[in-house]
Amino acid sequence: MFRGADLLSSTARQIQLYRALGLSPPRFAHVGLVVSPEGARLAKREGPLSVSQLRSLGVEPARIVGLLGKWAGIHDGRPTSAADLVSSFALHRLPCEPVRTTEEQVRAHLDLATM
């Protein structure tokens, strides 16, 4: 199970809960979050550029997927599909540390300066 690194501290308690319920806990992998330059977690409904805002600006999904692949360390950032990222996926390539970004960097990568 992939989870954000912000959940690492609660993992031991959750494993104990699984076991108390007689269940086998899943294997957890914690990956770095995308954060602001100050280190604040960027949530899907927060931040300067939400997915819905990107859609309204006409950003193609393949461009967003490419950026996410770049942040994950498994792609060069060019537009791509999620299915295409599967072939380059490797757990050891995922970042453990936060991925820091700014709205300006996202806009530049997605060519939003002209939008």
C-alpha positions as CSV (number, residue, x, y, z in Angstrom):
1,M,0.0,0.0,0.0
2,F,1.5,3.3,-1.1
3,R,0.9,6.2,1.3
4,G,2.3,9.7,1.9
5,A,5.3,10.0,4.2
6,D,3.1,12.1,6.5
7,L,1.4,8.8,7.5
8,L,4.6,7.1,8.6
9,S,4.3,7.9,12.2
10,S,0.8,6.3,12.5
11,T,1.8,3.0,10.7
12,A,2.8,1.1,13.8
13,R,-0.6,1.8,15.5
14,Q,-2.4,0.8,12.3
15,I,-0.5,-2.5,12.1
16,Q,-1.4,-3.2,15.7
17,L,-5.0,-2.5,14.9
18,Y,-5.0,-4.9,11.9
19,R,-3.5,-7.6,14.1
20,A,-6.0,-6.9,16.9
21,L,-8.8,-7.5,14.4
22,G,-7.2,-10.8,13.3
23,L,-6.2,-9.3,9.9
24,S,-2.9,-9.4,8.1
25,P,-1.6,-5.9,7.7
26,P,-0.6,-4.8,4.2
27,R,2.9,-3.9,3.3
28,F,3.3,-0.2,3.5
29,A,5.5,2.0,1.3
30,H,5.7,5.7,2.2
31,V,6.6,8.2,-0.4
32,G,7.4,11.9,-0.3
33,L,4.6,14.4,-0.7
34,V,4.5,17.3,-3.1
35,V,4.9,20.4,-0.9
36,S,5.3,24.1,-1.2
37,P,8.7,25.8,-0.9
38,E,7.9,26.2,2.8
39,G,7.2,22.5,3.2
40,A,3.4,22.8,3.5
41,R,1.6,19.8,2.1
42,L,-0.3,20.5,-1.1
43,A,-3.7,18.9,-0.9
44,K,-5.9,18.0,-3.9
45,R,-8.4,20.7,-3.0
46,E,-5.8,23.3,-1.8
47,G,-3.1,25.3,-3.3
48,P,-2.8,27.7,-6.2
49,L,-3.5,25.2,-9.0
50,S,-6.0,22.5,-8.4
51,V,-6.8,19.7,-10.9
52,S,-10.2,21.3,-11.6
53,Q,-8.5,24.7,-12.3
54,L,-6.0,23.0,-14.6
55,R,-8.9,21.4,-16.5
56,S,-10.7,24.7,-16.8
57,L,-7.5,26.2,-18.3
58,G,-7.5,23.4,-20.9
59,V,-4.5,21.5,-19.7
60,E,-4.5,18.0,-21.2
61,P,-4.4,15.1,-18.7
62,A,-1.3,13.7,-20.3
63,R,0.7,16.9,-19.4
64,I,-0.4,16.5,-15.8
65,V,0.5,12.8,-15.7
66,G,3.9,13.6,-17.2
67,L,4.6,16.1,-14.5
68,L,3.5,13.7,-11.8
69,G,5.8,11.1,-13.3
70,K,8.7,13.5,-13.2
71,W,8.0,14.3,-9.5
72,A,7.9,10.5,-8.9
73,G,11.3,10.1,-10.5
74,I,10.0,7.6,-13.1
75,H,9.6,9.9,-16.1
76,D,11.1,12.9,-17.9
77,G,8.0,15.0,-17.6
78,R,6.8,14.9,-21.2
79,P,3.1,14.3,-21.7
80,T,2.2,10.7,-21.2
81,S,-0.5,8.4,-20.0
82,A,-0.7,6.6,-16.6
83,A,-0.5,3.3,-18.4
84,D,2.8,4.3,-20.1
85,L,4.3,5.1,-16.6
86,V,3.7,1.5,-15.5
87,S,6.6,0.2,-17.6
88,S,9.1,2.6,-16.0
89,F,7.8,2.2,-12.4
90,A,10.3,1.1,-9.8
91,L,9.7,1.4,-6.1
92,H,13.3,2.4,-5.4
93,R,13.0,5.4,-7.7
94,L,10.1,7.0,-5.8
95,P,11.2,9.9,-3.6
96,C,11.3,9.5,0.1
97,E,11.8,13.2,0.7
98,P,9.2,15.8,-0.1
99,V,9.1,17.2,-3.6
100,R,9.2,20.9,-3.3
101,T,7.6,23.0,-6.1
102,T,6.1,26.4,-6.7
103,E,3.2,27.6,-8.7
104,E,5.6,29.2,-11.1
105,Q,7.4,25.9,-11.7
106,V,4.1,24.1,-12.3
107,R,2.9,26.8,-14.7
108,A,6.2,26.8,-16.6
109,H,6.2,23.0,-16.9
110,L,2.6,23.0,-18.1
111,D,3.2,26.0,-20.4
112,L,0.6,28.0,-18.5
113,A,2.4,31.3,-18.8
114,T,0.6,31.9,-22.0
115,M,-2.8,30.9,-20.7
